[in-house]
Amino acid sequence: MLLIAEIYLSMAFMVVLAYLLGSIPTAVWLGRWIKGLDVREHGSGNAGATNAMRVLGPRVGLLVLIIDALKGIGAVSLGHLAQTGDMQAEWFAVYQMLLGAFAILGHVFPVFASFKGGKGIATLVGIIFILFPEAFLICLAVFLTVFLTTRYVSLGSLAAAIALPVVVIWVKDITLMPKVLFAVLVALFVPITHLNNIRRLISGKENRISFRR
């Protein structure tokens, strides 16, 4: 009985740790350290990699993207540190997704930045990289194709998110139900977080990324 309590306590601790990891406001802190400004008060007002790229420059924006993705990778990887015992693959996948979900929650509502963060896309990228490594590469190719063709980050993100369940179910033939459900939820979550971007895309007012400094 004591061992079971220790396992659940360890798992709960990792969930809290995943949220705190996701709460690291990379764009906000780098903006303050490098430029002395809050990226949430400039550009789109978002504390994510795309707005950091616009406000702080491509190098800083890329650094934000990498660190935020590493937050997702780190959060999901915490599952291996918890005392999960002989947890079945299906339940371990659910636990990893729970850790990832709390990392995204931390990114969107960071305790270290007045609960005003980004959309969680870069963190989600890190999570997908761990859960679906092969599908990740295909979706990355989709993103790059759309982005480099249109220079719309939002459109590339939408295309990659919608492609994920297609790749997971029909290309990679993944049948583990929690992972299938997660892929479907990603395809729903990303468009919801990009509603304003979708409106601007339709009206032709969405900002393109310029490759010039």
Secondary structure, DSSP 8 states (H G I E B T S, - for coil): -HHHHHHHHHHHHHHHHHHHHHT--HHHHHIIIIISS-GGGSTTS--SHHHHHHHH-HHHHHHHHHHHHHHHHHHHHGGGTS--TT--HHHHHHHHHHHHHHHHHHHHS-GGGTT----SHHHHHHHHHHH-HHHHHHHHHHHHHHHHHH--HHHHHHHHHHHHHHIIIIIS----HHHHHHHHHHHHHHHHHTHHHHHHHHHT------S--
